[in-house]
Amino acid sequence: MSQEIEIEFKNLLTEAEFLKIKAAFQIEDNEFILQENHYFDTPQFSLKELEAALRIRKKLEHFVMTLKEPAKVGLLETHQMITEEVASEMIKTGKLVKGQIVERLFHLGVDANKMTYFGTLATIRAEKKYRNGLLVLDHSNYLTVEDYELEYEVQNEVEGKMDFQTLLNELDIPIRHTKNKVRRFYEQKYEEMG
């Protein structure tokens, strides 16, 4: 179990912009790694109401359950390593394994016993060091959607925002208000349900 504050900037891209960044940073196809995010919430979207999110991420052969919740700056992330068997059982049943995340849900007033699996978002991701942060290039598929995104993970919010905006300007990519992946996933899920 671990906790950290996540500060990141994000921008949706067109396919052409995605390819432009890939070329500008000389990212090869074999540098992209597949990761799968399996999302959970209550049927009433209790976590979404709190602007929080719960996922299991499979990256290579590792499985991590992560709860993201708002913090003064960025997001507070609580991570709990789990086995493939536990992940499979949680996806099948929605029943969460005991630990720090169930404790955090209780603290947020969310009933962990009411969790349900909502679906999977698959992303191929490449990462590159850039200035004082980490540039992340994503191509995601979820429900009936395919999208492209650039993220910039930093420690210093003010400096990171300036570096990210400068990079987008240099590459002639417009700044777009971009919701995080889970928010885009949920909005698409709502649309498809309604």
N, C-alpha and C positions, 0 to 999 in steps of 0.2 A: 504494500500500500504506500502511496506517496501522494503529495499534493503540490500543486504549483499554480502560479498565476500565469495565464496565457495572454499575451498582448500581440495581436496580429491585425494586419490590414489586408483587405481582400478586394479583388476586382474581377467581375465576370469578363470573359473574353469571347471574341468571335473565334471560329476555327482558324482564320487567317492570322489573327493576333497571337493565338497560341503557337502557331508555327513560326511566327516572327520571333517570339521570345525563345523558343526552342533553338532557333538558328543563332540568335544573338548571344546566347550563353553556351553554344556548341553542345547541346544536350543530345546524346545519342539515344536511339530507341531502347537499347539494352539497359539504360540507366533508370528507366521507369519500372516501378515496383507496384504490383497489384495489392490493394488493400480493400477489405470489405468492412463496411460499417453497418451493424445490425441495430436498428433503433427500437426503443421501448418507451412507452408512456402508459398512463391509465386510459381507459375508454373515454374519459371526460377531458383528456389532454391536460391533466394537472400540472405536469412539468412544463409544458408549453406555456401555460398561464403564468408560471413563475419565471419565464424566460430561461428555463433550465433545460437540460437534455441528458438523456442516458443512452449510451451505446456500448456495444461490444465491438472492438476492432480486431480483425484478423489481419496481421501483417506478417508475411512469410509464414512461419509456423507458430507464431505467438498470438495469444489471445489476451486482450486487456479490456476490462470493463471500466468505463469512464463516465463520471457524472460531472457535467459542466453547469456551474451556477454563476449568476452575476456577481461581480466584485466591484470595489470602488473604481479600479482601473482594470480593464480586461475581464477575464473569466477565471473563477477558481475551479481548477480541475482536480478531482479526486480519482486516482487510478488504483485499480485492484487487479492483479494478475490472476488469471483463471486458466483452467485446463480446457482442452478442446471438448472433452466430455461434458464439463460443466456448461460451457458455451452452448453446445448442441441441446442440452436439456433445457436451458433457459429459453432458447429460441422456440423449442417445441411447446413448452408449458407456460412461459412468461414468469415462472417462479424464480425469484432472485436468490442467489447464494448469499448466505449471511456474511457480514463483514462491515467494513467502514462505509461502504456505499449505502447499505440498508440503514445504517445509523444516521448518515447525512439526510437520507430521505425522510426519516422519522423527524429529524430536526427541522426539516422544511415543511412538515405537516402533510407529507404525501404517504399514502398507505402502500408499502412495498408489495403487499399481497394482491393489490389490484393491477399490477403491471401486466402489460400485454405486448407481444412482439408486433411491430408495425410494418417491418420490411427492411430491405437491404439496399444500400447505396454502394456501388462498386466504383473504385477510383484507381486509375493508374497515375502514379505520382513520381515526380523527379524533384530532387532537392539540390540547391546550389548555395554555397556561402556567398553573400553579397553585402558589402560594407560591414556593418555591425550586426547583421541578422542572417536569417535563413530564408531564401527565396524558394517557394514551393509552387510547382507547376502541376496542375491537376486536370485530368480528363475524366469526368464522372458520368455514370449511367444509373438512373433510378426510376422505378415505375415506368412511365412512358417518355422520360426526358433524358437528353444527352446535353451536358454543358462543359464549358472550359473555364478555368479560374486560375488566377495568380494570387498567391498569399505571400505575405512577408511577416515572419515571426521575429519579434525584437524584444529587448529588455527595456529600452527607453522609448516611451510612447511618442514624445515630441520629436526626437531625432529620427525615429523610425518612420513617422508620418511624412516628414520632409524628404527622406531618402526614397520612399515609395512613390511619392508624387513626382519627384524629379525623374525617376526611372520611367514612369508612365509617360511623362512629357517627352523624354528623350526618344522613346519608342513610338511616339505619336499615337498613344492609346488613350482614349477618353476615360476620365474617372467616372465610374458608375457606382451608384449606391448599391452595395452587394450584401444580401443577407447570407448568413452562414448556411452550410450545407443542410443541417437538420431543419432549419426554418424553411428552406426551399423544398426539402423533402416533404415536410408536413403540409405546406401549402398545396403541393401537387397532390398529396394524398386526399386532402379535403376536396379539391376540385374533382378528383376521380370518384370520390365517394358520393358527392352531391349531384 
